[in-house]
Amino acid sequence: MAFKPAPISTSFLVASLVGIIFSIFYIPQYSLSWAYAFGLVFICMLIASFISMTRATPDEQLLPRLRGKKIK
């Protein structure tokens, strides 16, 4: 079975970047273990979005937008 990445929206990338910044600067004031855990999750999200940007086909992402339009 071949590896086939799914296209992920850009809001997923933005959420991961905001989450990393939030977990690095704000959460360590309260708990370092929670900051590490949140940072690890958001870094995994960032890596997944990078894989999706480089490997997923853009046709799958544009398909819902093109269904209502007539293609020449």
Legacy VTK file of the C-alpha trace (Angstrom):
# vtk DataFile Version 3.0
C-alpha trace
ASCII
DATASET POLYDATA
POINTS 72 float
0.000 0.000 0.000
1.527 3.286 -1.115
1.705 6.409 1.026
-0.807 8.961 -0.269
-0.964 12.235 1.682
-4.240 14.107 1.891
-4.468 17.815 1.091
-4.730 19.916 4.251
-6.156 23.427 4.318
-4.009 26.466 5.013
-5.932 27.179 8.216
-4.386 23.990 9.631
-0.920 25.449 8.965
-1.855 28.780 10.540
-3.299 27.031 13.601
-0.112 25.041 14.068
2.084 28.138 13.798
-0.050 30.121 16.240
-0.138 27.131 18.594
3.646 26.765 18.552
4.155 30.442 19.327
1.516 30.303 22.058
3.021 27.184 23.637
6.569 28.583 23.557
5.893 32.030 24.991
2.740 31.830 27.112
2.278 28.337 28.575
5.750 27.882 30.194
4.792 30.529 32.752
2.334 28.018 34.187
3.740 24.557 33.465
6.776 23.406 31.506
5.434 19.897 30.980
2.219 21.219 29.410
4.222 23.609 27.241
6.364 20.731 26.015
3.292 18.575 25.307
1.459 21.314 23.408
4.624 22.234 21.522
5.104 18.632 20.445
1.527 18.372 19.169
1.747 21.630 17.227
5.119 20.675 15.728
3.562 17.409 14.521
0.753 19.434 12.966
3.313 21.684 11.252
5.206 18.703 9.845
1.947 17.209 8.548
1.060 20.447 6.791
4.538 20.628 5.202
4.160 17.062 3.906
0.741 17.952 2.547
2.105 21.039 0.780
4.870 19.142 -0.978
3.275 15.766 -1.695
-0.521 16.135 -2.033
-2.070 16.860 -5.393
-3.771 20.253 -5.659
-6.523 18.819 -7.847
-8.096 17.078 -4.852
-8.150 20.338 -2.936
-9.676 22.319 -5.803
-12.241 19.678 -6.740
-15.070 20.889 -4.419
-14.740 24.418 -5.847
-14.848 23.194 -9.433
-17.928 20.975 -9.081
-20.337 23.851 -9.528
-18.479 25.332 -12.525
-18.417 24.124 -16.077
-14.903 23.136 -17.151
-13.956 23.871 -20.788
LINES 1 73
72 0 1 2 3 4 5 6 7 8 9 10 11 12 13 14 15 16 17 18 19 20 21 22 23 24 25 26 27 28 29 30 31 32 33 34 35 36 37 38 39 40 41 42 43 44 45 46 47 48 49 50 51 52 53 54 55 56 57 58 59 60 61 62 63 64 65 66 67 68 69 70 71
